[in-house]
Amino acid sequence: MYYLKQQVHHFQDNAELEAALISVVIPVYPAKSAQLELVIEQVKLQDYRRLEIIVVKNGAFEICSDADGKTLRTFEIERNVGAAYARNLGAKHARGEILWFVDSDLDSIKPDCAKIGAQTLAENPDIGIVGGIIFPTAEGNVLTIGRQRVVAVEGDETKIIDDDFSNTACAFVRTRDFKRIGGFADFIEYPFDDVDLGFKFRAAGFRCTGIAACSGVHPLHSGRASVFHEFMSFHNMLVHLFISYSAAGFAKLFAKKARQGFRLSPPSFELTLVERISALGSLPACASLPLTWSCTALS
């Protein structure tokens, strides 16, 4: 990750946007490009037909989809500078009044996802973002919004759930609202880009929400069927501990997951990375540490 010291993309609210058009922004880099063609195909198969697709490549590599310049456009960044930067770049080139951020490694997207996302924003002017992601686990399909993780129950697929922030792996926002709050912070790495965006929406008076019906399905990493493994990176642990949970709440969560057969292994880092990060100065230390926690099953 190339940590950027200041916001690179700045937005002006004078662009002419096409009504009812959804601009689908898909950031991708080589390590997460295997599912890209599948994701693009599922976007094209949406019930909602007024879509343009913008693929932003972090690095130089080929994609198979035909970029015809109208329904699918591609932009290339010389090196991987992160999803927040790529999404902002895509948003600057978007022509639609709605932005739909989609991760390149989703397993599936329901065909009515775009329709429900657009309808929700149209009917709820106080909602700033509709974002969520679903993980298939032993507990069931777990909908993850921001802080909240709830087992998706059949019949509640269109229920709007409020949260402190929203996951942007599959998220809908109004283009003008996104630009007014400044978009993503270019210099913040996952998952703090989601947190920052959500807090800016809430500061502007909007709600952050999630809906199961318009959330993409994401595979669990490393084959471990546990939401705990997926979200217990060092970055996310800090989010839960310092932003989403009280210390007591975090301890309760940790104890629950430990009873389920998981524990945290010690963190590891290289001194050179710490030295590089401390030299940035302008960034909060907790927002920049590239340390990771791994989750392993108890024997």
TORKOL-4160 file (C-alpha; in steps of 0.2 Angstrom, whole numbers, padded with zeros to 4 digits, m for minus):
299
<pt num="1" X="0000" Y="0000" Z="0000"/>
<pt num="2" X="0006" Y="0017" Z="m0004"/>
<pt num="3" X="0000" Y="0029" Z="0010"/>
<pt num="4" X="m0004" Y="0046" Z="0003"/>
<pt num="5" X="m0002" Y="0060" Z="0014"/>
<pt num="6" X="m0016" Y="0071" Z="0008"/>
<pt num="7" X="m0032" Y="0070" Z="m0001"/>
<pt num="8" X="m0029" Y="0069" Z="m0020"/>
<pt num="9" X="m0046" Y="0069" Z="m0027"/>
<pt num="10" X="m0057" Y="0085" Z="m0025"/>
<pt num="11" X="m0074" Y="0086" Z="m0031"/>
<pt num="12" X="m0084" Y="0100" Z="m0039"/>
<pt num="13" X="m0103" Y="0099" Z="m0039"/>
<pt num="14" X="m0105" Y="0106" Z="m0056"/>
<pt num="15" X="m0105" Y="0091" Z="m0067"/>
<pt num="16" X="m0120" Y="0087" Z="m0077"/>
<pt num="17" X="m0127" Y="0070" Z="m0071"/>
<pt num="18" X="m0139" Y="0059" Z="m0081"/>
<pt num="19" X="m0155" Y="0056" Z="m0071"/>
<pt num="20" X="m0159" Y="0038" Z="m0067"/>
<pt num="21" X="m0142" Y="0032" Z="m0073"/>
<pt num="22" X="m0131" Y="0021" Z="m0060"/>
<pt num="23" X="m0113" Y="0022" Z="m0062"/>
<pt num="24" X="m0105" Y="0006" Z="m0056"/>
<pt num="25" X="m0087" Y="0009" Z="m0050"/>
<pt num="26" X="m0077" Y="m0007" Z="m0048"/>
<pt num="27" X="m0059" Y="m0005" Z="m0041"/>
<pt num="28" X="m0047" Y="m0020" Z="m0045"/>
<pt num="29" X="m0029" Y="m0025" Z="m0044"/>
<pt num="30" X="m0021" Y="m0041" Z="m0050"/>
<pt num="31" X="m0022" Y="m0051" Z="m0034"/>
<pt num="32" X="m0041" Y="m0048" Z="m0034"/>
<pt num="33" X="m0045" Y="m0049" Z="m0053"/>
<pt num="34" X="m0050" Y="m0067" Z="m0054"/>
<pt num="35" X="m0068" Y="m0064" Z="m0051"/>
<pt num="36" X="m0069" Y="m0047" Z="m0061"/>
<pt num="37" X="m0077" Y="m0054" Z="m0077"/>
<pt num="38" X="m0090" Y="m0063" Z="m0066"/>
<pt num="39" X="m0094" Y="m0047" Z="m0057"/>
<pt num="40" X="m0095" Y="m0037" Z="m0073"/>
<pt num="41" X="m0107" Y="m0050" Z="m0080"/>
<pt num="42" X="m0118" Y="m0050" Z="m0065"/>
<pt num="43" X="m0119" Y="m0031" Z="m0066"/>
<pt num="44" X="m0124" Y="m0032" Z="m0084"/>
<pt num="45" X="m0138" Y="m0045" Z="m0079"/>
<pt num="46" X="m0146" Y="m0033" Z="m0067"/>
<pt num="47" X="m0165" Y="m0030" Z="m0069"/>
<pt num="48" X="m0161" Y="m0011" Z="m0068"/>
<pt num="49" X="m0155" Y="m0008" Z="m0086"/>
<pt num="50" X="m0148" Y="0010" Z="m0085"/>
<pt num="51" X="m0131" Y="0007" Z="m0080"/>
<pt num="52" X="m0113" Y="0012" Z="m0085"/>
<pt num="53" X="m0098" Y="0002" Z="m0078"/>
<pt num="54" X="m0082" Y="0010" Z="m0074"/>
<pt num="55" X="m0067" Y="m0002" Z="m0070"/>
<pt num="56" X="m0052" Y="0006" Z="m0061"/>
<pt num="57" X="m0037" Y="m0004" Z="m0062"/>
<pt num="58" X="m0024" Y="m0002" Z="m0049"/>
<pt num="59" X="m0009" Y="m0008" Z="m0060"/>
<pt num="60" X="m0007" Y="m0013" Z="m0078"/>
<pt num="61" X="m0015" Y="m0029" Z="m0083"/>
<pt num="62" X="m0028" Y="m0035" Z="m0096"/>
<pt num="63" X="m0046" Y="m0038" Z="m0093"/>
<pt num="64" X="m0057" Y="m0048" Z="m0106"/>
<pt num="65" X="m0073" Y="m0037" Z="m0106"/>
<pt num="66" X="m0075" Y="m0026" Z="m0121"/>
<pt num="67" X="m0073" Y="m0008" Z="m0115"/>
<pt num="68" X="m0084" Y="0000" Z="m0128"/>
<pt num="69" X="m0082" Y="0018" Z="m0121"/>
<pt num="70" X="m0101" Y="0020" Z="m0116"/>
<pt num="71" X="m0107" Y="0006" Z="m0106"/>
<pt num="72" X="m0090" Y="0000" Z="m0100"/>
<pt num="73" X="m0075" Y="0011" Z="m0097"/>
<pt num="74" X="m0058" Y="0007" Z="m0090"/>
<pt num="75" X="m0045" Y="0018" Z="m0081"/>
<pt num="76" X="m0028" Y="0013" Z="m0076"/>
<pt num="77" X="m0017" Y="0018" Z="m0062"/>
<pt num="78" X="0001" Y="0015" Z="m0063"/>
<pt num="79" X="0003" Y="0006" Z="m0046"/>
<pt num="80" X="m0009" Y="0000" Z="m0033"/>
<pt num="81" X="m0013" Y="0015" Z="m0022"/>
<pt num="82" X="m0029" Y="0007" Z="m0014"/>
<pt num="83" X="m0047" Y="0005" Z="m0016"/>
<pt num="84" X="m0052" Y="0023" Z="m0009"/>
<pt num="85" X="m0041" Y="0031" Z="m0022"/>
<pt num="86" X="m0048" Y="0020" Z="m0036"/>
<pt num="87" X="m0066" Y="0023" Z="m0031"/>
<pt num="88" X="m0063" Y="0042" Z="m0031"/>
<pt num="89" X="m0056" Y="0042" Z="m0048"/>
<pt num="90" X="m0071" Y="0032" Z="m0055"/>
<pt num="91" X="m0083" Y="0044" Z="m0046"/>
<pt num="92" X="m0074" Y="0059" Z="m0055"/>
<pt num="93" X="m0078" Y="0051" Z="m0072"/>
<pt num="94" X="m0096" Y="0045" Z="m0067"/>
<pt num="95" X="m0110" Y="0051" Z="m0077"/>
<pt num="96" X="m0124" Y="0044" Z="m0067"/>
<pt num="97" X="m0134" Y="0052" Z="m0053"/>
<pt num="98" X="m0131" Y="0037" Z="m0042"/>
<pt num="99" X="m0114" Y="0028" Z="m0038"/>
<pt num="100" X="m0114" Y="0010" Z="m0035"/>
<pt num="101" X="m0097" Y="0004" Z="m0028"/>
<pt num="102" X="m0094" Y="m0015" Z="m0031"/>
<pt num="103" X="m0079" Y="m0025" Z="m0026"/>
<pt num="104" X="m0071" Y="m0035" Z="m0040"/>
<pt num="105" X="m0070" Y="m0051" Z="m0029"/>
<pt num="106" X="m0089" Y="m0054" Z="m0025"/>
<pt num="107" X="m0096" Y="m0071" Z="m0028"/>
<pt num="108" X="m0113" Y="m0066" Z="m0033"/>
<pt num="109" X="m0125" Y="m0051" Z="m0034"/>
<pt num="110" X="m0144" Y="m0053" Z="m0035"/>
<pt num="111" X="m0152" Y="m0047" Z="m0051"/>
<pt num="112" X="m0163" Y="m0034" Z="m0042"/>
<pt num="113" X="m0148" Y="m0027" Z="m0032"/>
<pt num="114" X="m0147" Y="m0011" Z="m0042"/>
<pt num="115" X="m0166" Y="m0008" Z="m0043"/>
<pt num="116" X="m0168" Y="m0010" Z="m0024"/>
<pt num="117" X="m0153" Y="0001" Z="m0020"/>
<pt num="118" X="m0159" Y="0015" Z="m0032"/>
<pt num="119" X="m0177" Y="0014" Z="m0025"/>
<pt num="120" X="m0171" Y="0015" Z="m0007"/>
<pt num="121" X="m0161" Y="0031" Z="m0010"/>
<pt num="122" X="m0176" Y="0038" Z="m0020"/>
<pt num="123" X="m0189" Y="0035" Z="m0006"/>
<pt num="124" X="m0177" Y="0040" Z="0008"/>
<pt num="125" X="m0169" Y="0057" Z="0006"/>
<pt num="126" X="m0162" Y="0055" Z="0023"/>
<pt num="127" X="m0151" Y="0040" Z="0019"/>
<pt num="128" X="m0134" Y="0044" Z="0013"/>
<pt num="129" X="m0127" Y="0027" Z="0009"/>
<pt num="130" X="m0134" Y="0009" Z="0007"/>
<pt num="131" X="m0120" Y="m0003" Z="0009"/>
<pt num="132" X="m0117" Y="m0021" Z="0015"/>
<pt num="133" X="m0109" Y="m0037" Z="0011"/>
<pt num="134" X="m0115" Y="m0055" Z="0015"/>
<pt num="135" X="m0104" Y="m0069" Z="0021"/>
<pt num="136" X="m0109" Y="m0088" Z="0019"/>
<pt num="137" X="m0104" Y="m0095" Z="0036"/>
<pt num="138" X="m0109" Y="m0110" Z="0047"/>
<pt num="139" X="m0120" Y="m0098" Z="0056"/>
<pt num="140" X="m0130" Y="m0094" Z="0040"/>
<pt num="141" X="m0128" Y="m0080" Z="0028"/>
<pt num="142" X="m0121" Y="m0066" Z="0039"/>
<pt num="143" X="m0125" Y="m0048" Z="0033"/>
<pt num="144" X="m0112" Y="m0036" Z="0038"/>
<pt num="145" X="m0115" Y="m0017" Z="0037"/>
<pt num="146" X="m0103" Y="m0008" Z="0047"/>
<pt num="147" X="m0102" Y="m0012" Z="0065"/>
<pt num="148" X="m0117" Y="m0024" Z="0064"/>
<pt num="149" X="m0117" Y="m0042" Z="0059"/>
<pt num="150" X="m0134" Y="m0050" Z="0058"/>
<pt num="151" X="m0139" Y="m0067" Z="0051"/>
<pt num="152" X="m0150" Y="m0063" Z="0036"/>
<pt num="153" X="m0167" Y="m0070" Z="0038"/>
<pt num="154" X="m0178" Y="m0075" Z="0024"/>
<pt num="155" X="m0192" Y="m0062" Z="0023"/>
<pt num="156" X="m0182" Y="m0048" Z="0029"/>
<pt num="157" X="m0171" Y="m0045" Z="0014"/>
<pt num="158" X="m0178" Y="m0028" Z="0011"/>
<pt num="159" X="m0177" Y="m0022" Z="0029"/>
<pt num="160" X="m0167" Y="m0006" Z="0031"/>
<pt num="161" X="m0154" Y="m0007" Z="0045"/>
<pt num="162" X="m0145" Y="0008" Z="0052"/>
<pt num="163" X="m0127" Y="0008" Z="0057"/>
<pt num="164" X="m0113" Y="0019" Z="0062"/>
<pt num="165" X="m0105" Y="0017" Z="0044"/>
<pt num="166" X="m0108" Y="0005" Z="0029"/>
<pt num="167" X="m0097" Y="m0007" Z="0021"/>
<pt num="168" X="m0093" Y="m0001" Z="0003"/>
<pt num="169" X="m0090" Y="m0018" Z="m0005"/>
<pt num="170" X="m0107" Y="m0016" Z="m0012"/>
<pt num="171" X="m0114" Y="0001" Z="m0009"/>
<pt num="172" X="m0126" Y="0014" Z="m0016"/>
<pt num="173" X="m0124" Y="0033" Z="m0014"/>
<pt num="174" X="m0130" Y="0048" Z="m0023"/>
<pt num="175" X="m0116" Y="0056" Z="m0034"/>
<pt num="176" X="m0119" Y="0074" Z="m0028"/>
<pt num="177" X="m0120" Y="0069" Z="m0009"/>
<pt num="178" X="m0104" Y="0059" Z="m0011"/>
<pt num="179" X="m0095" Y="0073" Z="m0019"/>
<pt num="180" X="m0102" Y="0086" Z="m0007"/>
<pt num="181" X="m0094" Y="0077" Z="0008"/>
<pt num="182" X="m0078" Y="0074" Z="m0001"/>
<pt num="183" X="m0079" Y="0056" Z="m0006"/>
<pt num="184" X="m0067" Y="0043" Z="0001"/>
<pt num="185" X="m0051" Y="0049" Z="0010"/>
<pt num="186" X="m0038" Y="0044" Z="m0003"/>
<pt num="187" X="m0025" Y="0041" Z="0011"/>
<pt num="188" X="m0034" Y="0029" Z="0022"/>
<pt num="189" X="m0032" Y="0010" Z="0020"/>
<pt num="190" X="m0046" Y="m0002" Z="0022"/>
<pt num="191" X="m0057" Y="m0003" Z="0032"/>
<pt num="192" X="m0055" Y="0015" Z="0039"/>
<pt num="193" X="m0060" Y="0022" Z="0022"/>
<pt num="194" X="m0077" Y="0014" Z="0025"/>
<pt num="195" X="m0078" Y="0021" Z="0043"/>
<pt num="196" X="m0072" Y="0039" Z="0037"/>
<pt num="197" X="m0085" Y="0039" Z="0023"/>
<pt num="198" X="m0099" Y="0034" Z="0035"/>
<pt num="199" X="m0094" Y="0047" Z="0048"/>
<pt num="200" X="m0094" Y="0060" Z="0035"/>
<pt num="201" X="m0111" Y="0056" Z="0029"/>
<pt num="202" X="m0118" Y="0056" Z="0047"/>
<pt num="203" X="m0110" Y="0072" Z="0050"/>
<pt num="204" X="m0119" Y="0079" Z="0035"/>
<pt num="205" X="m0135" Y="0073" Z="0043"/>
<pt num="206" X="m0138" Y="0057" Z="0033"/>
<pt num="207" X="m0141" Y="0039" Z="0039"/>
<pt num="208" X="m0129" Y="0025" Z="0035"/>
<pt num="209" X="m0139" Y="0009" Z="0031"/>
<pt num="210" X="m0138" Y="m0009" Z="0025"/>
<pt num="211" X="m0150" Y="m0020" Z="0016"/>
<pt num="212" X="m0148" Y="m0039" Z="0013"/>
<pt num="213" X="m0157" Y="m0038" Z="m0004"/>
<pt num="214" X="m0144" Y="m0026" Z="m0011"/>
<pt num="215" X="m0128" Y="m0033" Z="m0003"/>
<pt num="216" X="m0116" Y="m0044" Z="m0013"/>
<pt num="217" X="m0110" Y="m0061" Z="m0007"/>
<pt num="218" X="m0092" Y="m0062" Z="m0003"/>
<pt num="219" X="m0082" Y="m0078" Z="0000"/>
<pt num="220" X="m0073" Y="m0080" Z="0017"/>
<pt num="221" X="m0054" Y="m0079" Z="0015"/>
<pt num="222" X="m0042" Y="m0093" Z="0018"/>
<pt num="223" X="m0056" Y="m0106" Z="0019"/>
<pt num="224" X="m0061" Y="m0103" Z="0037"/>
<pt num="225" X="m0080" Y="m0102" Z="0038"/>
<pt num="226" X="m0080" Y="m0089" Z="0052"/>
<pt num="227" X="m0085" Y="m0070" Z="0051"/>
<pt num="228" X="m0072" Y="m0068" Z="0065"/>
<pt num="229" X="m0058" Y="m0073" Z="0054"/>
<pt num="230" X="m0064" Y="m0061" Z="0040"/>
<pt num="231" X="m0065" Y="m0046" Z="0051"/>
<pt num="232" X="m0051" Y="m0048" Z="0064"/>
<pt num="233" X="m0037" Y="m0040" Z="0054"/>
<pt num="234" X="m0028" Y="m0028" Z="0065"/>
<pt num="235" X="m0036" Y="m0013" Z="0057"/>
<pt num="236" X="m0053" Y="m0020" Z="0060"/>
<pt num="237" X="m0049" Y="m0024" Z="0078"/>
<pt num="238" X="m0045" Y="m0006" Z="0080"/>
<pt num="239" X="m0061" Y="m0001" Z="0072"/>
<pt num="240" X="m0071" Y="m0012" Z="0084"/>
<pt num="241" X="m0061" Y="m0007" Z="0099"/>
<pt num="242" X="m0060" Y="0011" Z="0097"/>
<pt num="243" X="m0074" Y="0016" Z="0086"/>
<pt num="244" X="m0088" Y="0004" Z="0086"/>
<pt num="245" X="m0087" Y="m0005" Z="0103"/>
<pt num="246" X="m0083" Y="0000" Z="0121"/>
<pt num="247" X="m0069" Y="m0009" Z="0129"/>
<pt num="248" X="m0082" Y="m0020" Z="0138"/>
<pt num="249" X="m0091" Y="m0023" Z="0122"/>
<pt num="250" X="m0076" Y="m0029" Z="0113"/>
<pt num="251" X="m0071" Y="m0040" Z="0128"/>
<pt num="252" X="m0088" Y="m0048" Z="0127"/>
<pt num="253" X="m0086" Y="m0051" Z="0108"/>
<pt num="254" X="m0069" Y="m0058" Z="0110"/>
<pt num="255" X="m0075" Y="m0070" Z="0123"/>
<pt num="256" X="m0090" Y="m0076" Z="0113"/>
<pt num="257" X="m0078" Y="m0079" Z="0098"/>
<pt num="258" X="m0066" Y="m0088" Z="0109"/>
<pt num="259" X="m0079" Y="m0100" Z="0115"/>
<pt num="260" X="m0083" Y="m0104" Z="0097"/>
<pt num="261" X="m0065" Y="m0111" Z="0095"/>
<pt num="262" X="m0055" Y="m0096" Z="0089"/>
<pt num="263" X="m0041" Y="m0086" Z="0096"/>
<pt num="264" X="m0029" Y="m0072" Z="0090"/>
<pt num="265" X="m0011" Y="m0076" Z="0086"/>
<pt num="266" X="0002" Y="m0063" Z="0091"/>
<pt num="267" X="0004" Y="m0049" Z="0078"/>
<pt num="268" X="0020" Y="m0048" Z="0068"/>
<pt num="269" X="0028" Y="m0033" Z="0059"/>
<pt num="270" X="0044" Y="m0026" Z="0052"/>
<pt num="271" X="0053" Y="m0012" Z="0060"/>
<pt num="272" X="0055" Y="m0004" Z="0043"/>
<pt num="273" X="0037" Y="m0002" Z="0040"/>
<pt num="274" X="0034" Y="0006" Z="0057"/>
<pt num="275" X="0048" Y="0018" Z="0053"/>
<pt num="276" X="0040" Y="0022" Z="0036"/>
<pt num="277" X="0023" Y="0025" Z="0044"/>
<pt num="278" X="0030" Y="0036" Z="0058"/>
<pt num="279" X="0038" Y="0047" Z="0046"/>
<pt num="280" X="0021" Y="0052" Z="0038"/>
<pt num="281" X="0017" Y="0063" Z="0053"/>
<pt num="282" X="0000" Y="0069" Z="0047"/>
<pt num="283" X="m0009" Y="0053" Z="0049"/>
<pt num="284" X="m0015" Y="0045" Z="0065"/>
<pt num="285" X="m0004" Y="0031" Z="0070"/>
<pt num="286" X="m0019" Y="0019" Z="0072"/>
<pt num="287" X="m0025" Y="0023" Z="0054"/>
<pt num="288" X="m0009" Y="0018" Z="0046"/>
<pt num="289" X="m0002" Y="0003" Z="0054"/>
<pt num="290" X="0000" Y="m0012" Z="0042"/>
<pt num="291" X="0000" Y="m0025" Z="0055"/>
<pt num="292" X="m0011" Y="m0040" Z="0054"/>
<pt num="293" X="m0019" Y="m0052" Z="0066"/>
<pt num="294" X="m0022" Y="m0069" Z="0061"/>
<pt num="295" X="m0036" Y="m0081" Z="0067"/>
<pt num="296" X="m0032" Y="m0099" Z="0070"/>
<pt num="297" X="m0043" Y="m0113" Z="0077"/>
<pt num="298" X="m0040" Y="m0120" Z="0094"/>
<pt num="299" X="m0035" Y="m0138" Z="0095"/>
